[in-house]
Amino acid sequence: MVVIAHNVDPTELVVSLPALSRKMGVPYCFIKGKARLGRLVHRKTSTVAFTQFNSEDKVALAKLVEAFRTSY
């Protein structure tokens, strides 16, 4: 799963991520800002990579993936 902040500067850092994600079949979405990602890990801003999920979270993750694929 790829979560891209809308306010990345320079945008060249992330401009290819949606196309690459589609090509590789990886769900992606945009989030309102780097600060929201940072709140997940108690930092001002952050880059977050989801690499593992708890088995009890699989249903919630599947719902997110479906929503991302429908929206993007």
MODELLER restraints for C-alpha pairs under 7 A, 6 or more apart:
rsr = mdl.restraints
at = mdl.atoms
rsr.add(forms.Gaussian(group=physical.xy_distance, feature=features.Distance(at['CA:1:A'], at['CA:26:A']), mean=5.82, stdev=0.5))
rsr.add(forms.Gaussian(group=physical.xy_distance, feature=features.Distance(at['CA:1:A'], at['CA:27:A']), mean=5.06, stdev=0.5))
rsr.add(forms.Gaussian(group=physical.xy_distance, feature=features.Distance(at['CA:1:A'], at['CA:28:A']), mean=5.59, stdev=0.5))
rsr.add(forms.Gaussian(group=physical.xy_distance, feature=features.Distance(at['CA:1:A'], at['CA:50:A']), mean=6.46, stdev=0.5))
rsr.add(forms.Gaussian(group=physical.xy_distance, feature=features.Distance(at['CA:2:A'], at['CA:27:A']), mean=6.33, stdev=0.5))
rsr.add(forms.Gaussian(group=physical.xy_distance, feature=features.Distance(at['CA:2:A'], at['CA:28:A']), mean=4.42, stdev=0.5))
rsr.add(forms.Gaussian(group=physical.xy_distance, feature=features.Distance(at['CA:2:A'], at['CA:29:A']), mean=6.50, stdev=0.5))
rsr.add(forms.Gaussian(group=physical.xy_distance, feature=features.Distance(at['CA:3:A'], at['CA:28:A']), mean=5.63, stdev=0.5))
rsr.add(forms.Gaussian(group=physical.xy_distance, feature=features.Distance(at['CA:3:A'], at['CA:29:A']), mean=5.12, stdev=0.5))
rsr.add(forms.Gaussian(group=physical.xy_distance, feature=features.Distance(at['CA:3:A'], at['CA:30:A']), mean=5.73, stdev=0.5))
rsr.add(forms.Gaussian(group=physical.xy_distance, feature=features.Distance(at['CA:3:A'], at['CA:31:A']), mean=6.68, stdev=0.5))
rsr.add(forms.Gaussian(group=physical.xy_distance, feature=features.Distance(at['CA:4:A'], at['CA:29:A']), mean=6.15, stdev=0.5))
rsr.add(forms.Gaussian(group=physical.xy_distance, feature=features.Distance(at['CA:4:A'], at['CA:30:A']), mean=4.67, stdev=0.5))
rsr.add(forms.Gaussian(group=physical.xy_distance, feature=features.Distance(at['CA:4:A'], at['CA:31:A']), mean=6.01, stdev=0.5))
rsr.add(forms.Gaussian(group=physical.xy_distance, feature=features.Distance(at['CA:5:A'], at['CA:30:A']), mean=5.63, stdev=0.5))
rsr.add(forms.Gaussian(group=physical.xy_distance, feature=features.Distance(at['CA:5:A'], at['CA:31:A']), mean=4.89, stdev=0.5))
rsr.add(forms.Gaussian(group=physical.xy_distance, feature=features.Distance(at['CA:5:A'], at['CA:32:A']), mean=6.00, stdev=0.5))
rsr.add(forms.Gaussian(group=physical.xy_distance, feature=features.Distance(at['CA:5:A'], at['CA:33:A']), mean=4.75, stdev=0.5))
rsr.add(forms.Gaussian(group=physical.xy_distance, feature=features.Distance(at['CA:5:A'], at['CA:34:A']), mean=5.24, stdev=0.5))
rsr.add(forms.Gaussian(group=physical.xy_distance, feature=features.Distance(at['CA:6:A'], at['CA:30:A']), mean=6.21, stdev=0.5))
rsr.add(forms.Gaussian(group=physical.xy_distance, feature=features.Distance(at['CA:6:A'], at['CA:31:A']), mean=6.11, stdev=0.5))
rsr.add(forms.Gaussian(group=physical.xy_distance, feature=features.Distance(at['CA:6:A'], at['CA:32:A']), mean=5.63, stdev=0.5))
rsr.add(forms.Gaussian(group=physical.xy_distance, feature=features.Distance(at['CA:6:A'], at['CA:33:A']), mean=5.50, stdev=0.5))
rsr.add(forms.Gaussian(group=physical.xy_distance, feature=features.Distance(at['CA:7:A'], at['CA:33:A']), mean=5.61, stdev=0.5))
rsr.add(forms.Gaussian(group=physical.xy_distance, feature=features.Distance(at['CA:7:A'], at['CA:34:A']), mean=6.68, stdev=0.5))
rsr.add(forms.Gaussian(group=physical.xy_distance, feature=features.Distance(at['CA:18:A'], at['CA:28:A']), mean=6.88, stdev=0.5))
rsr.add(forms.Gaussian(group=physical.xy_distance, feature=features.Distance(at['CA:21:A'], at['CA:27:A']), mean=6.52, stdev=0.5))
rsr.add(forms.Gaussian(group=physical.xy_distance, feature=features.Distance(at['CA:21:A'], at['CA:28:A']), mean=6.64, stdev=0.5))
rsr.add(forms.Gaussian(group=physical.xy_distance, feature=features.Distance(at['CA:27:A'], at['CA:65:A']), mean=5.96, stdev=0.5))
rsr.add(forms.Gaussian(group=physical.xy_distance, feature=features.Distance(at['CA:27:A'], at['CA:68:A']), mean=6.35, stdev=0.5))
rsr.add(forms.Gaussian(group=physical.xy_distance, feature=features.Distance(at['CA:27:A'], at['CA:69:A']), mean=6.25, stdev=0.5))
rsr.add(forms.Gaussian(group=physical.xy_distance, feature=features.Distance(at['CA:28:A'], at['CA:68:A']), mean=6.24, stdev=0.5))
rsr.add(forms.Gaussian(group=physical.xy_distance, feature=features.Distance(at['CA:29:A'], at['CA:68:A']), mean=5.85, stdev=0.5))
rsr.add(forms.Gaussian(group=physical.xy_distance, feature=features.Distance(at['CA:29:A'], at['CA:72:A']), mean=6.94, stdev=0.5))
rsr.add(forms.Gaussian(group=physical.xy_distance, feature=features.Distance(at['CA:34:A'], at['CA:45:A']), mean=4.98, stdev=0.5))
rsr.add(forms.Gaussian(group=physical.xy_distance, feature=features.Distance(at['CA:34:A'], at['CA:46:A']), mean=6.00, stdev=0.5))
rsr.add(forms.Gaussian(group=physical.xy_distance, feature=features.Distance(at['CA:35:A'], at['CA:44:A']), mean=5.62, stdev=0.5))
rsr.add(forms.Gaussian(group=physical.xy_distance, feature=features.Distance(at['CA:35:A'], at['CA:45:A']), mean=4.56, stdev=0.5))
rsr.add(forms.Gaussian(group=physical.xy_distance, feature=features.Distance(at['CA:37:A'], at['CA:45:A']), mean=6.39, stdev=0.5))
rsr.add(forms.Gaussian(group=physical.xy_distance, feature=features.Distance(at['CA:37:A'], at['CA:46:A']), mean=5.60, stdev=0.5))
rsr.add(forms.Gaussian(group=physical.xy_distance, feature=features.Distance(at['CA:37:A'], at['CA:47:A']), mean=6.75, stdev=0.5))
rsr.add(forms.Gaussian(group=physical.xy_distance, feature=features.Distance(at['CA:37:A'], at['CA:48:A']), mean=6.70, stdev=0.5))
rsr.add(forms.Gaussian(group=physical.xy_distance, feature=features.Distance(at['CA:38:A'], at['CA:44:A']), mean=5.26, stdev=0.5))
rsr.add(forms.Gaussian(group=physical.xy_distance, feature=features.Distance(at['CA:38:A'], at['CA:45:A']), mean=4.14, stdev=0.5))
rsr.add(forms.Gaussian(group=physical.xy_distance, feature=features.Distance(at['CA:38:A'], at['CA:46:A']), mean=4.47, stdev=0.5))
